[in-house]
């Protein structure tokens, strides 16, 4: 959630960084949507959208609503220019390059590797015989090593990466806490330098090697934009996916029969889709209005910012009946967990695959969880995820054949 005020006033209806909102934001989203679907937020100085149709409208209209705030004359540091922040037509060249590199990778090989890593991590849990922190001992290391294997690079040092990655995530909320902005800019630049090194040495068989080959034929993409875009891919593949896995594991801790029920009904794919909808980490995305528009009857003027509350949109009762519950018969693929339009998440397939293989591996290993203490969420609003998730691991049955 972006913004420019040095000391933004607290909003009376929605304070995103308040401890109670961090712990349980969805009831707050519901009240905000019921109050006004397009709400002028005092603290952010922006329109906040909590309805599904309104968010879909903005995501699909890059002509009137941009991700590149330079279109309104705003100064954007070089470290922030990437596939995530550029709009068409400039966006097209870097996205085509990255998509071509994705297609160069064998889907079967990627799936096999993800399944193997998930099975190894599940086996470690099965043998643990103790209380574990499912975030530090499962979700984060699994996401890191799976992503680095996909990229074709060696996983960087844990504490160093954690410091940089967390600074970037906190900076997403700079509109709420301006002190977070500068550390995030510095962290992005440092991580981009690492990616530039990877571009020189990465394994030819990995994604970065494929990107390097594609870039040799696409000189309309600068090295800086390429490195920043790969940084975004890496960071999302680590940070967003680890938070997705953590959020999903938290639901399995709270609802221990859920995984077994989905597997018994041959509905693991449906469970994956519902976990993405209900527990996706990306709560918000910002756009700037570049042409006067109307959203749900509200006039939005050129230069005004809109914040799309994707976490709220995916629980809009006008689209999702009984929206706060897991429904394994619900129509799949209509949630906004990966966005839509030109800026739809490039790594959606890999993230979905990782969640699917983790669920399959846990079921195959006959693992169930029960709480072993209170879970703690990171104090971040844009990207939601857990800091700790203590759980006791139980082996409920002998290992079964994988449902994959």
Protein Blocks (a to p, Z undefined) as FASTA:
>chain_A
ZZfbfbdcddfkbcfkbmklmmmmmlmmmmmmmmombdcdfklopacdfbfklmmmmmmm
mklpcfblklnopacdfklgcfklpccfklmmmmmmmmmmmmmpcfklmmmmmmmmmmmm
mmmmmmnopacdfklmmmmmmmmmmmmmmnopacddfklmmmmmmmmmmmmmmmmmmmlm
mmmmmmmmmmmmmmmmmmmmgcfkbmklmmmmmmmmmmkbcfklmmmmmmmmmmmmmmmm
mmmmmmmmmmmmmmmmlmmmmmmnopmmmmmmmmmmmmofblbdcdddfbdcdeehiacd
ehiacdddfklmmmcfklmghklbccfkbcehiacklogajllcfklmmmmmmmmmmmmm
mmmnopacddebdcdddddfklgcdfbdcdddddfbdcdddfZZ
